[in-house]
Amino acid sequence: MSSHTLNRSFSVRVLLATLLGITALFGLTAAPAQAAPATSTVHIWAGQVHVRQCASTTCDLATSELLTNVNVQAYCQRWGDNVSDGAYHNHYWVEIVSPQGWLGWVSAVYVSGGSNDGPVPGVPVETNGSPVYCEYV
């Protein structure tokens, strides 16, 4: 092997080592792949249900879309403002993706399968100290 070939091989190794060092120094390495959050399909049984930006009736609307008798994807649920509709009442709110693709919150009162002041079955519940964290992007 000639000295010219040896120097070129050495220079490439030095360059690669330097680039790897800079990448590690600035944290430019690829992050581990993040799994998509799991979703459950839930049914909104009522008509004209608002999708809000948070788990409260005082929050702004996430979309002008109104939900009526539709299935949506739900990420999780958390305790929030109490909502009553006839004989039904609930403090739980469910984070959903609307049919038009908006992320927001609906009261569990309007989700089929739950009970008064109980979480919706099959949807993870966010509580203090739980590994469930709502608000996906």
MDAnalysis code that builds the backbone (N, CA, C; Angstrom):
import MDAnalysis as mda
import numpy as np

u = mda.Universe.empty(411, n_residues=137, atom_resindex=np.repeat(np.arange(137), 3), trajectory=True)
u.add_TopologyAttr("name", ["N", "CA", "C"] * 137)
u.add_TopologyAttr("resid", np.arange(1, 138))
u.add_TopologyAttr("resname", ["MET", "SER", "SER", "HIS", "THR", "LEU", "ASN", "ARG", "SER", "PHE", "SER", "VAL", "ARG", "VAL", "LEU", "LEU", "ALA", "THR", "LEU", "LEU", "GLY", "ILE", "THR", "ALA", "LEU", "PHE", "GLY", "LEU", "THR", "ALA", "ALA", "PRO", "ALA", "GLN", "ALA", "ALA", "PRO", "ALA", "THR", "SER", "THR", "VAL", "HIS", "ILE", "TRP", "ALA", "GLY", "GLN", "VAL", "HIS", "VAL", "ARG", "GLN", "CYS", "ALA", "SER", "THR", "THR", "CYS", "ASP", "LEU", "ALA", "THR", "SER", "GLU", "LEU", "LEU", "THR", "ASN", "VAL", "ASN", "VAL", "GLN", "ALA", "TYR", "CYS", "GLN", "ARG", "TRP", "GLY", "ASP", "ASN", "VAL", "SER", "ASP", "GLY", "ALA", "TYR", "HIS", "ASN", "HIS", "TYR", "TRP", "VAL", "GLU", "ILE", "VAL", "SER", "PRO", "GLN", "GLY", "TRP", "LEU", "GLY", "TRP", "VAL", "SER", "ALA", "VAL", "TYR", "VAL", "SER", "GLY", "GLY", "SER", "ASN", "ASP", "GLY", "PRO", "VAL", "PRO", "GLY", "VAL", "PRO", "VAL", "GLU", "THR", "ASN", "GLY", "SER", "PRO", "VAL", "TYR", "CYS", "GLU", "TYR", "VAL"])
u.atoms.positions = np.array([
    [0.851, -1.159, 0.000],
    [0.000, 0.000, 0.000],
    [0.897, 1.222, 0.000],
    [0.600, 2.170, -0.876],
    [1.428, 3.365, -0.973],
    [1.121, 4.307, 0.177],
    [2.030, 5.218, 0.437],
    [1.815, 6.170, 1.536],
    [0.661, 7.111, 1.219],
    [0.434, 7.374, -0.095],
    [-0.678, 8.238, -0.493],
    [-2.016, 7.562, -0.139],
    [-2.160, 6.256, -0.420],
    [-3.378, 5.509, -0.102],
    [-3.549, 5.399, 1.412],
    [-2.471, 5.162, 2.139],
    [-2.526, 5.065, 3.589],
    [-2.964, 6.387, 4.208],
    [-2.450, 7.518, 3.721],
    [-2.838, 8.835, 4.243],
    [-4.309, 9.126, 3.965],
    [-4.792, 8.763, 2.762],
    [-6.189, 9.007, 2.421],
    [-7.086, 8.173, 3.333],
    [-6.737, 6.902, 3.552],
    [-7.524, 6.040, 4.416],
    [-7.535, 6.580, 5.840],
    [-6.391, 7.043, 6.314],
    [-6.294, 7.604, 7.649],
    [-7.127, 8.889, 7.753],
    [-7.086, 9.736, 6.734],
    [-7.834, 11.000, 6.738],
    [-9.337, 10.754, 6.782],
    [-9.823, 9.753, 6.055],
    [-11.240, 9.432, 6.063],
    [-11.657, 8.966, 7.458],
    [-10.820, 8.136, 8.082],
    [-11.134, 7.667, 9.439],
    [-11.162, 8.823, 10.434],
    [-10.219, 9.731, 10.324],
    [-10.175, 10.881, 11.222],
    [-11.419, 11.753, 11.003],
    [-11.788, 11.959, 9.739],
    [-12.961, 12.766, 9.427],
    [-14.223, 12.125, 10.013],
    [-14.393, 10.808, 9.821],
    [-15.564, 10.126, 10.361],
    [-15.599, 10.188, 11.886],
    [-14.482, 9.977, 12.524],
    [-14.415, 10.047, 13.980],
    [-14.754, 11.448, 14.475],
    [-14.266, 12.454, 13.776],
    [-14.556, 13.833, 14.148],
    [-16.045, 14.138, 14.011],
    [-16.647, 13.717, 12.896],
    [-18.078, 13.937, 12.682],
    [-18.920, 13.228, 13.739],
    [-18.533, 11.999, 14.086],
    [-19.258, 11.282, 15.130],
    [-19.142, 11.989, 16.473],
    [-17.955, 12.509, 16.754],
    [-17.751, 13.240, 18.002],
    [-18.581, 14.511, 18.058],
    [-18.634, 15.259, 16.964],
    [-19.430, 16.485, 16.910],
    [-20.911, 16.156, 17.052],
    [-21.341, 15.096, 16.365],
    [-22.744, 14.680, 16.440],
    [-23.112, 14.351, 17.875],
    [-22.278, 13.594, 18.564],
    [-22.560, 13.232, 19.955],
    [-22.517, 14.460, 20.858],
    [-21.570, 15.370, 20.605],
    [-21.419, 16.567, 21.420],
    [-22.664, 17.451, 21.357],
    [-23.231, 17.590, 20.187],
    [-24.397, 18.457, 20.022],
    [-25.717, 17.712, 20.086],
    [-25.670, 16.443, 20.397],
    [-26.904, 15.679, 20.544],
    [-27.652, 15.504, 19.235],
    [-26.932, 15.374, 18.144],
    [-27.564, 15.256, 16.837],
    [-27.826, 13.818, 16.430],
    [-27.608, 12.899, 17.339],
    [-27.876, 11.507, 17.004],
    [-29.378, 11.290, 16.917],
    [-29.747, 10.318, 16.181],
    [-31.169, 10.027, 16.008],
    [-31.780, 9.587, 17.332],
    [-32.937, 10.116, 17.619],
    [-33.657, 9.722, 18.831],
    [-34.346, 8.394, 18.578],
    [-34.565, 7.622, 19.634],
    [-35.299, 6.371, 19.442],
    [-36.686, 6.651, 18.883],
    [-37.167, 5.760, 18.080],
    [-38.498, 5.922, 17.502],
    [-39.542, 5.927, 18.606],
    [-40.498, 6.829, 18.506],
    [-41.577, 6.914, 19.482],
    [-42.796, 6.189, 18.927],
    [-43.385, 5.356, 19.727],
    [-44.589, 4.648, 19.308],
    [-45.759, 5.623, 19.288],
    [-46.626, 5.445, 18.338],
    [-47.834, 6.262, 18.299],
    [-48.701, 5.905, 19.499],
    [-49.316, 6.905, 20.108],
    [-50.171, 6.597, 21.246],
    [-51.329, 5.697, 20.828],
    [-51.685, 4.804, 21.703],
    [-52.790, 3.889, 21.410],
    [-54.114, 4.645, 21.443],
    [-55.025, 4.230, 20.604],
    [-56.347, 4.839, 20.603],
    [-57.408, 3.760, 20.751],
    [-58.577, 4.182, 21.171],
    [-59.750, 3.326, 21.252],
    [-60.849, 4.008, 20.454],
    [-61.686, 3.234, 19.835],
    [-62.829, 3.814, 19.155],
    [-63.966, 3.963, 20.153],
    [-64.532, 5.171, 20.226],
    [-65.676, 5.424, 21.097],
    [-66.795, 6.010, 20.252],
    [-68.007, 5.887, 20.767],
    [-69.182, 6.374, 20.052],
    [-69.768, 7.589, 20.758],
    [-69.911, 8.686, 20.026],
    [-70.589, 9.872, 20.531],
    [-72.068, 9.686, 20.199],
    [-72.900, 9.499, 21.218],
    [-74.307, 9.152, 20.989],
    [-75.216, 10.358, 20.784],
    [-74.824, 11.499, 21.310],
    [-75.701, 12.678, 21.292],
    [-75.552, 13.456, 19.988],
    [-76.296, 14.524, 19.894],
    [-76.228, 15.387, 18.719],
    [-75.649, 16.742, 19.064],
    [-74.939, 17.328, 18.121],
    [-74.408, 18.683, 18.251],
    [-73.437, 18.822, 19.429],
    [-72.548, 17.835, 19.611],
    [-71.572, 17.855, 20.710],
    [-70.360, 18.684, 20.302],
    [-70.002, 19.637, 21.167],
    [-68.843, 20.497, 20.930],
    [-67.541, 19.772, 21.284],
    [-66.490, 20.061, 20.538],
    [-65.141, 19.567, 20.823],
    [-64.359, 20.764, 21.353],
    [-63.861, 20.651, 22.576],
    [-63.193, 21.779, 23.234],
    [-61.678, 21.592, 23.294],
    [-60.973, 22.689, 23.598],
    [-59.508, 22.656, 23.666],
    [-58.985, 22.082, 24.971],
    [-59.832, 21.969, 25.978],
    [-59.418, 21.366, 27.246],
    [-60.644, 20.737, 27.897],
    [-60.446, 20.118, 29.062],
    [-61.501, 19.376, 29.752],
    [-62.370, 20.298, 30.605],
    [-62.966, 21.296, 29.950],
    [-63.785, 22.257, 30.665],
    [-64.796, 22.894, 29.716],
    [-65.956, 23.203, 30.249],
    [-66.977, 23.886, 29.448],
    [-66.600, 25.337, 29.175],
    [-65.622, 25.865, 29.904],
    [-65.194, 27.251, 29.691],
    [-64.090, 27.371, 28.649],
    [-63.555, 26.254, 28.189],
    [-62.494, 26.292, 27.184],
    [-63.056, 26.647, 25.818],
    [-62.201, 27.234, 25.009],
    [-62.576, 27.539, 23.631],
    [-62.826, 26.251, 22.866],
    [-63.556, 26.369, 21.786],
    [-63.790, 25.224, 20.915],
    [-62.521, 24.896, 20.147],
    [-62.253, 23.608, 19.980],
    [-61.102, 23.168, 19.190],
    [-61.425, 23.242, 17.700],
    [-62.712, 23.173, 17.376],
    [-63.191, 23.214, 16.001],
    [-64.653, 23.641, 16.011],
    [-65.117, 24.153, 14.913],
    [-66.543, 24.493, 14.812],
    [-67.373, 23.254, 14.474],
    [-66.698, 22.154, 14.198],
    [-67.362, 20.886, 13.895],
    [-68.197, 20.431, 15.096],
    [-69.421, 20.012, 14.848],
    [-70.288, 19.474, 15.896],
    [-70.473, 17.986, 15.639],
    [-70.329, 17.179, 16.682],
    [-70.401, 15.728, 16.537],
    [-71.811, 15.220, 16.820],
    [-72.289, 14.347, 15.964],
    [-73.619, 13.754, 16.116],
    [-73.569, 12.293, 15.717],
    [-73.862, 11.401, 16.668],
    [-73.957, 9.969, 16.398],
    [-72.813, 9.474, 15.512],
    [-71.593, 9.565, 16.035],
    [-70.408, 9.257, 15.240],
    [-69.376, 8.511, 16.087],
    [-68.584, 7.663, 15.445],
    [-67.451, 7.012, 16.096],
    [-66.210, 7.869, 15.901],
    [-65.411, 8.001, 16.963],
    [-64.171, 8.772, 16.915],
    [-63.073, 7.993, 17.632],
    [-61.837, 8.392, 17.395],
    [-60.703, 7.799, 18.087],
    [-60.444, 8.564, 19.382],
    [-60.275, 7.836, 20.486],
    [-60.021, 8.444, 21.797],
    [-58.632, 8.041, 22.271],
    [-57.885, 9.005, 22.808],
    [-56.543, 8.746, 23.340],
    [-56.577, 8.431, 24.825],
    [-57.286, 9.264, 25.582],
    [-57.276, 9.119, 27.034],
    [-58.408, 9.945, 27.608],
    [-58.501, 9.933, 28.930],
    [-59.518, 10.736, 29.598],
    [-58.974, 11.242, 30.920],
    [-59.561, 12.350, 31.359],
    [-59.155, 12.945, 32.637],
    [-60.353, 13.584, 33.314],
    [-60.220, 13.825, 34.601],
    [-61.231, 14.478, 35.403],
    [-61.256, 15.952, 35.032],
    [-62.438, 16.504, 34.864],
    [-62.581, 17.919, 34.520],
    [-63.897, 18.463, 35.035],
    [-64.408, 19.481, 34.345],
    [-65.689, 20.089, 34.738],
    [-66.822, 19.075, 34.657],
    [-67.761, 19.190, 35.579],
    [-68.957, 18.355, 35.556],
    [-69.888, 18.829, 34.442],
    [-70.419, 17.870, 33.692],
    [-71.401, 18.161, 32.651],
    [-72.622, 17.301, 32.939],
    [-73.799, 17.911, 32.841],
    [-75.061, 17.191, 33.028],
    [-75.906, 17.334, 31.779],
    [-76.600, 16.260, 31.430],
    [-77.543, 16.269, 30.316],
    [-78.652, 15.294, 30.689],
    [-79.795, 15.828, 31.102],
    [-80.894, 14.981, 31.563],
    [-80.470, 14.198, 32.795],
    [-80.650, 12.898, 32.750],
    [-80.308, 12.033, 33.884],
    [-78.813, 11.717, 33.946],
    [-78.047, 12.158, 32.947],
    [-76.623, 11.829, 32.879],
    [-75.763, 12.973, 33.416],
    [-74.699, 12.600, 34.127],
    [-73.715, 13.591, 34.584],
    [-72.360, 12.914, 34.694],
    [-71.302, 13.697, 34.449],
    [-69.966, 13.119, 34.503],
    [-68.918, 14.225, 34.598],
    [-67.848, 13.949, 35.355],
    [-66.688, 14.835, 35.445],
    [-65.588, 14.437, 34.456],
    [-65.660, 13.247, 33.907],
    [-64.610, 12.805, 32.980],
    [-64.786, 13.443, 31.610],
    [-63.653, 13.726, 30.996],
    [-63.601, 14.233, 29.634],
    [-62.685, 13.324, 28.835],
    [-63.006, 13.125, 27.571],
    [-62.265, 12.206, 26.706],
    [-61.561, 12.997, 25.609],
    [-60.266, 12.750, 25.476],
    [-59.488, 13.393, 24.405],
    [-59.677, 12.583, 23.128],
    [-60.165, 13.236, 22.081],
    [-60.525, 12.540, 20.845],
    [-59.922, 13.231, 19.624],
    [-59.980, 12.528, 18.515],
    [-59.707, 13.128, 17.208],
    [-61.040, 13.143, 16.482],
    [-61.470, 14.333, 16.098],
    [-62.768, 14.477, 15.434],
    [-62.703, 13.879, 14.022],
    [-63.848, 13.632, 13.409],
    [-63.847, 13.105, 12.043],
    [-63.084, 13.991, 11.046],
    [-63.023, 15.297, 11.311],
    [-62.277, 16.194, 10.429],
    [-60.808, 16.310, 10.823],
    [-60.393, 15.546, 11.861],
    [-58.973, 15.497, 12.231],
    [-58.540, 16.437, 13.338],
    [-59.450, 17.056, 14.061],
    [-59.104, 17.969, 15.140],
    [-58.943, 17.217, 16.458],
    [-57.893, 17.532, 17.183],
    [-57.662, 16.970, 18.509],
    [-58.379, 17.853, 19.528],
    [-59.171, 17.244, 20.396],
    [-59.885, 18.031, 21.389],
    [-60.562, 17.145, 22.416],
    [-61.443, 17.733, 23.203],
    [-62.059, 17.079, 24.343],
    [-63.575, 17.116, 24.251],
    [-64.208, 15.996, 24.611],
    [-65.668, 15.932, 24.740],
    [-65.987, 15.360, 26.117],
    [-67.101, 15.809, 26.661],
    [-67.520, 15.280, 27.953],
    [-67.884, 13.809, 27.806],
    [-67.513, 13.015, 28.812],
    [-67.853, 11.588, 28.818],
    [-69.357, 11.362, 28.880],
    [-70.121, 12.388, 29.241],
    [-71.581, 12.280, 29.236],
    [-72.065, 11.858, 27.851],
    [-71.380, 12.312, 26.808],
    [-71.832, 12.076, 25.436],
    [-71.176, 10.868, 24.769],
    [-70.397, 10.105, 25.540],
    [-69.731, 8.913, 25.009],
    [-70.478, 7.677, 25.507],
    [-70.831, 6.807, 24.598],
    [-71.564, 5.583, 24.959],
    [-70.732, 4.679, 25.854],
    [-71.427, 3.972, 26.742],
    [-70.789, 2.923, 27.518],
    [-70.370, 3.281, 28.913],
    [-70.358, 4.538, 29.257],
    [-69.942, 4.925, 30.598],
    [-71.109, 4.939, 31.572],
    [-70.807, 5.321, 32.790],
    [-71.844, 5.466, 33.810],
    [-71.680, 6.840, 34.438],
    [-72.679, 7.260, 35.195],
    [-72.586, 8.569, 35.841],
    [-71.331, 8.666, 36.693],
    [-70.561, 9.704, 36.413],
    [-69.290, 10.003, 37.080],
    [-68.280, 8.859, 37.032],
    [-68.369, 8.028, 36.024],
    [-67.394, 6.959, 35.836],
    [-66.639, 7.156, 34.537],
    [-65.418, 6.637, 34.461],
    [-64.652, 6.748, 33.222],
    [-65.278, 5.886, 32.123],
    [-64.960, 6.220, 30.890],
    [-65.427, 5.451, 29.744],
    [-64.598, 4.167, 29.665],
    [-65.226, 2.998, 29.666],
    [-64.473, 1.739, 29.601],
    [-63.610, 1.653, 28.332],
    [-62.390, 1.152, 28.511],
    [-61.499, 0.924, 27.382],
    [-60.641, 2.105, 26.974],
    [-60.789, 3.245, 27.655],
    [-59.983, 4.430, 27.342],
    [-59.084, 4.713, 28.545],
    [-57.757, 4.810, 28.336],
    [-56.850, 5.056, 29.460],
    [-57.232, 6.314, 30.245],
    [-57.053, 6.248, 31.563],
    [-57.408, 7.356, 32.456],
    [-56.132, 7.991, 32.992],
    [-56.034, 9.316, 32.857],
    [-54.916, 10.065, 33.422],
    [-55.251, 10.406, 34.873],
    [-54.374, 10.011, 35.791],
    [-54.519, 10.352, 37.201],
    [-53.155, 10.778, 37.724],
    [-53.124, 11.383, 38.892],
    [-51.837, 11.725, 39.505],
    [-51.044, 10.448, 39.723],
    [-49.851, 10.401, 39.229],
    [-48.991, 9.249, 39.416],
    [-49.182, 8.137, 38.415],
    [-50.106, 8.294, 37.462],
    [-50.304, 7.226, 36.474],
    [-49.358, 7.446, 35.281],
    [-49.064, 6.375, 34.538],
    [-48.197, 6.538, 33.368],
    [-48.933, 7.119, 32.167],
    [-50.242, 7.335, 32.300],
    [-51.028, 7.896, 31.202],
    [-50.925, 9.406, 31.236],
    [-50.572, 10.003, 30.108],
    [-50.500, 11.453, 30.014],
    [-51.239, 11.884, 28.756],
    [-52.267, 12.674, 28.933],
    [-53.062, 13.135, 27.808],
    [-52.357, 14.279, 27.087],
    [-52.950, 14.736, 26.008],
    [-52.476, 15.851, 25.193],
    [-51.393, 15.422, 24.230],
    [-51.781, 14.664, 23.247],
    [-50.882, 14.237, 22.197],
    [-50.854, 15.265, 21.092],
    [-49.769, 15.273, 20.363],
    [-49.627, 16.213, 19.255],
    [-49.794, 15.479, 17.951],
])
